[in-house]
Amino acid sequence: MTLVRWVLCFGLLATATPLHAEDAPANKTIEYLEYHQNAVALKDTQQQHLLSAEAFLQALAQKDKKVLLDVRSPEEYACGHITGAVNVSLSEMTEETLAKIIPLKNTKIIIYCNNSLQTMPTRMISMTTQAYPTLYQLGYQNLYLLQDGYKSSKGALSRIPLELSADAMQKCRFLAELKGKPKP
């Protein structure tokens, strides 16, 4: 980039007005300030609704009505997911989408993401932590989260029933390793 372009870019950046949360464009599904307030207010409730891998396996064995909600991307879900889970990524989490999958707002929902199934976290903030206040704000309050896998025993993690795609060995090695399949 030429010196003139650098100067122009720097000048534009220096004079730009910073965007604050109050100035952010409105999102039709979730308002950021309300989301943030809910996330802070729900911190303790969310911590009380964490399920270890062992507790998750017990919850799976119960015959009550529940939805296993995979909040990863459709590509990650297609690679492999917990048996019986439905996929709604964070970016697709709207009232309309959820109403089609979970029409009763008092349904027990167990949320999970990659961090829930791995012995090392893949994201700084797990997607389950982000999904919880969103779901709560949309009226779903019977929520549980499968805690980050590194906090559970490897033995319990390996007993979680998974459906793996044929290319899981290449694309989602951690799922294949979790089920004890050798690395290619």
N, C-alpha and C positions, 0 to 999 in steps of 0.2 A: 504494500500500500504506500502510496506516495505521501510525502510530508504534508501536503495540502489536505489530503483526505484525512490524515490523522488529526490535524488541527481542527477540521470541520467536525469530525466525529466527537472529539473531545469537547469542543464548544457546545455541541448539541447535548451531550451528556451532562455537562456542567450546568447548563441552563434548564434542564428538564426538571419538572416538578416531581418530587417523589410520590409514588402511589402508596397511600396508606389504606389500611383495611376499610376505613370509613368511606374511602373514595373508590373502592373496587367496584367494578360493574356487578350489578345484581345477577345472581344465578337463580334461574327459575325453580330449581329443586332445593337447594340448601343455601341459606344466607351464612356467610362466613362468620360474622360476629356472633350470631346465635349458635352456630356450630361450636365455635371456640368456647363460649360460655357453658354450653352443655358438656363439652369434653372435660372442662375443668370441674364442673359440678358433679360429673359422673365418675370421676377418677376412683373414688373409694368403692362405689358400687361395682365398677368394672373389675377392680382387683378381687372383690368377693366372688365374682362370677367366672374366675379363671378355672379351667379344668386341667389337671395334669393328664398325661397320657393314660394313666391307670384309671382315673375318674372318668375320662372320656370313654374308655372301653366299657366301664360299668354302665354309663349312660346309654351306650349303643345297645347293650343287652336288655335294657328296659323296654317294655312294649308300649310306652307312651308315644303319643303323636309328636314328632319332632322333625325339623328340617336341618340338614347339614348344609351349611352355606359356605361354598368355596368362593372367596372374594378375590382370587387371582385373575389374571387375564385369561381370555378364552383359549389362547395358545398354551398357557401353562396347564390349564384344566384338561385340555385335549391330550396332553402328554401323559398325564396320570393324575388321579384324584382318589379321595376316599370313596369307597363303594357306597352308592346311594346319595352322594352329594349332588347338589345343584349349583350351577355357576352363575353368579352375578358379580361382575367385577366392580370395583369402586366407581369407575367412570360411568357405569351403566346403572348405578343404584339410584333409581327414581321411584317415586310413589307408584307410578303406573306399572313399571317393570316388576316391582315387588308384589303388587296386588295380584298379578297374574300367577305368581309362583307361591306366594304365601297370603292367601286371601284373609285369613283370620289373624288379627294382630296380636292375639294372646298365645299364638303357637310358640312352642319352645324352639328356639333357634340356636344352633351351635355353629359358631363362625370359626373358620380356619384359613390359613394362608401358608406360603412356603416356610415362614419362620416356625410355624407350628410343627412342621414335620422334619426339621433339620436339626442336627446337633450343633450347628454354627449358624447364627442369624445371617440372613442375606440382605436385610434392609435395616436401616437405622431405627425406623419406626415401623413396626409390623402393620400390615394392612388390616388385621383384626382390630387393632387399637384405633385405627381410623374409622373402620366400619361401625363400631359399637355406637358412638354418639350419633352417627348418621341414621342408623336404624332406629335408635331411641327417639330421635327427633321426628322421625316419620311415623311414630306410634307403636313400634315393636319394642316391647319392654321385657319380654321373657327371654333374655339373651344370655348366652354363655360363650366363652372363648376357649378354644384349645390353646393352652399356653405355649410359649416358645419351646421348641423341642429340646433345646440345650438344658432346659430345667427339668426334663423328664428322664426317666431311665431308658437307656437304649433298648432294653428288652421289651418294655411296654410299647415304645414307638414301633418296634418291628412287628408287633401283633395287630397294629391298626390295619384293617382290610383295605387294600388299594387295588384300583383298576389301572393297569399300566398299558400304554399304547406300545405298539411294536418298536417305535423309535425312542422309547423312554431311556434306553441304555445310552443313547447319544445325547439327547436333548435335556433330559432330567436325570442325570446320573445319581443325584442324591436320593431319588425315589427308588431306583434300582438297588442302590447300596443299602437303603433302609430295609428292603426285602431280602437282603443277603445275596443278591446276584453279583457276580464278579464284574469288575470294570473291564470294558473291552480293551 
